[in-house]
Amino acid sequence: MNAYIPEIGKPVPRADAVAKATGAEKYAVDHYGDNIVWAGVRRAGVAHGRIRHLDTSVASLLPGVIAVLTGRDVPGTNRQGIIHKDQPVLADEKVRHCGDAVALVVAEDRATLQKALSLIRVEIDPLPGVFTVDDALRPDAPLVHEDHPQGNVLLKATIHSGDGQVALEGCDIILEETFHVPVQSHAFIETENGVAWQERGGKVALVVSTQAPFRDKWEISHALGLPLDRLHIIGPYLGGAFGGKDGATVQCLLVLAALHTGGRRVKMWWNREESFIAGYKRHAVRMHYHLGARTDGTLQALHCRLYYDTGAYAHLGGEVMALGMEHAGGPYRIPHTLIEGWCVYTNNPIAGAMRGFGVAQVSFAFEGMMDLLAVKLGMDPLELRLKNALLRGDRNASGVTLTQSTGIADCLTAVQHHSLWHERKAWKKEAPPFHKRGVGIAAVFNAMGYGRGLPDSALAKVELTPEGRIRVYSGVSDMGQGNTTAFVQIAGQILCQDHTAIELIQPDTERTLPSGSASAGRTTYTYGNALIKACEELRRRLTGRAALMLLSDTLDDLELLPGRVKNLATGREIPLTALAAMMSPEDRVCISQFLMPVVRDKLDTGKEFVIGFPHLLFSYAAHLVCIEVDELTGVIDIKAYLAATEAGRVLNPQAFEQQVQGAIAQGIGYALSEEVLLQEGRIVNPDFATYIIPGALDIPEIVSLAVETYEPSGPYGMKGVGEVGMNGPLPSIAGALADASGIHMTRSPLTAERVLAALQNQQEHP
């Protein structure tokens, strides 16, 4: 790669591209070490029951076994969780889903480990399980957590705006429908893994695939009773995460194992089946919608009830539901809303964060209702959306006044002007025999950041090294989204240094500073804002110190250039290496903090909402999809895809488009094929032979349009773009199916079997 100075607004090759392409970059899974040992867990295999007897004696005597640990061996609370600490590291009395860990084995090698795990005898007295939301909400339902004050309801919440249900009854048109979306797996390439060891002095170090290394310290400390200063977490680049590594997976188990290995490194690496069984999932949701409108298409009122299945433990279930509720009315003006939510414990796998955090689910419902309304009124579906699209200054369906950049109308207009929209009617007429063609659209949005109630902060640290290089210490993980490239751009732009002179340090709790999790579309926004201030301060210091060396009585003539500071008036210059030599280590380091702004409106949400609601900033998108449906097989073939996305100013067009296309590809899987199948809490398709994700041939050519605005609060005017694209494929493809065939599907995914059954039913009952 040729030398260049990274600049904001221009395409910049990824900072990690060469190292990853050549294999030089190490993921957590690539870390081993000499004399390494292996750890693994015996899982319950039972969805709900009490542990009557756990016999580890035979496994303990197996040659090569170093330790066999149970719940009795866990110091501290033996409970982990981000908000609610209700998940045991090792189940001690009761198991609540099939993936619960009941024993931890440490062995010399993987073969011995697997043998030892098979020798553990666990006797579990089965308890009646609850595997659906309806079962869990019955008055006589078995309790997943006996001590929870609301039974099987983790959180019940409401959002009121306007007159709610009363206004609905006075509408000209009232539509009602129920939508269902299933459990989805993250399907990242690098499964959950890490390496841990105990250092001299008792500190435990951990290299782990994680989205939140600093928060991992707090989770481990609470669960295992270890002081924070005894934990050192290193988070290299991740091989994908999408929310599935937001929260402890292997962390507590690895640290517990490391306490019993005498300083030897211990590695845990879940295989694909274990990742399916024990890893976090996207929530399945049932959504009841009542939508009211005038005869001219103006939206008037919404009442919806959302039921989120959070599985056996809280994890981030309440927060996922809260965000779904906040987005339940879509990016539209609806003056009167009543949005109710239930987040419910079941004996299913644990649900948690996933790209589109609670929003991908409700997008299917609110856009489905807009399509039904367009049909009812005989109205152009795009015009209907434009008519009701939120503008800056409007109040959204949650009652929040939009004071920041709001670009959904611009996105819809961009789609309206595109040839795919103009030529749709002629294209549909050219369908081959036994095929139908349809075009669907969706208007979606996604909040940025943690929302009110959780400090959303980042601390940036930048240093001039003794070698004259710029070192950026990033405390926020890069799971493949490319935020580190944006950090190189920011540092390069402000400090005017060649990209080869900028070094990035990935999260390390002893070198970098807390900057929150890699989630919620917040990473570049929060850390970028902090980095700008830190780099500007370093620039001032460098020119100020150079003035002393160059005998300049003004800073106006001094310019920071690649590798040097130059006095433009005299032509004299000083290399950065010389500057570094005269500066103390403390003087060469600049640190700055940024705290994300939050909504200050007083909203009618009842006493239940405390954490994560509402949000101030949103990104927006309008998607258009052209599909072909095979009437003989039910297969949906995506022929073209267009996405117009507003996420403030685009810092790097290449990275922006990669995020949009990646989100759409993942969303296509959610729309057409991906569904974790459960039978009484057991996953029956825990591998890529039976859980079908899209391949290269399933993804069409995607046209990505950047609809730029300027967000005053963002670094150089940007907002997060990583999540909003996930929310469009399912509703737009469902809309295209309805356009092609007249079938309005309300249950996803839109598999060939479901579509064919609907087509046959349509023929039998026209």
Sequence and secondary structure as in RCSB ss.txt:
>XXXX:A:sequence
MNAYIPEIGKPVPRADAVAKATGAEKYAVDHYGDNIVWAGVRRAGVAHGRIRHLDTSVASLLPGVIAVLTGRDVP
GTNRQGIIHKDQPVLADEKVRHCGDAVALVVAEDRATLQKALSLIRVEIDPLPGVFTVDDALRPDAPLVHEDHPQ
GNVLLKATIHSGDGQVALEGCDIILEETFHVPVQSHAFIETENGVAWQERGGKVALVVSTQAPFRDKWEISHALG
LPLDRLHIIGPYLGGAFGGKDGATVQCLLVLAALHTGGRRVKMWWNREESFIAGYKRHAVRMHYHLGARTDGTLQ
ALHCRLYYDTGAYAHLGGEVMALGMEHAGGPYRIPHTLIEGWCVYTNNPIAGAMRGFGVAQVSFAFEGMMDLLAV
KLGMDPLELRLKNALLRGDRNASGVTLTQSTGIADCLTAVQHHSLWHERKAWKKEAPPFHKRGVGIAAVFNAMGY
GRGLPDSALAKVELTPEGRIRVYSGVSDMGQGNTTAFVQIAGQILCQDHTAIELIQPDTERTLPSGSASAGRTTY
TYGNALIKACEELRRRLTGRAALMLLSDTLDDLELLPGRVKNLATGREIPLTALAAMMSPEDRVCISQFLMPVVR
DKLDTGKEFVIGFPHLLFSYAAHLVCIEVDELTGVIDIKAYLAATEAGRVLNPQAFEQQVQGAIAQGIGYALSEE
VLLQEGRIVNPDFATYIIPGALDIPEIVSLAVETYEPSGPYGMKGVGEVGMNGPLPSIAGALADASGIHMTRSPL
TAERVLAALQNQQEHP
>XXXX:A:secstr
       TTS    TTHHHHHHT S  GGG   TT EEEEEEE   SSEEEEEEE HHHHHSTTEEEEE GGG  
TT EE SSS  EESS SSEE STT EEEEEEESSHHHHHHHHHH EEEEEE     SHHHHHSTT   SSTT TT
TTEEEEEEEEETTTHHHHHT SEEEEEEEEE  B    SS SEEEEEE TTS EEEEE  S HHHHHHHHHHHHT
  GGGEEEE    S  TTTTSS SSHHHHHHHHTTTTT  EEEE  HHHHHHHS BB EEEEEEEEEE TTS EE
EEEEEEEEEEETS TTHHHHHHHHHHTTT SB  SEEEEEEEEEE SS  B   TTTTHHHHHHHHHHHHHHHHH
HHT  HHHHHHHHB  TT B TTS B  S   HHHHHHHHHTSHHHHTHHHHHTT  TTEEEEEEEEEEEEE SS
 TTS  EEEEEEEE TTS EEEE  S  SSS HHHHHHHHHHHHHT  GGGEEEE  BTTTS     S TT HHH
HHHHHHHHHHHHHHHHHHHHHHHHTT S STTEEEETTEEEETTT  EEEHHHHHHHS TTTTEEEEEEE     
   B TTT  SS   S EEEEEEEEEEEEETTT  EEEEEEEEEEE BS S HHHHHHHHHHHHHHHHHHHHT  
  EETTEES  STTTS    GGGS  EEEEE     TTSGGGB   TTGGGGSHHHHHHHHHHHHHS    BS  
 HHHHHHHHHHHHH  
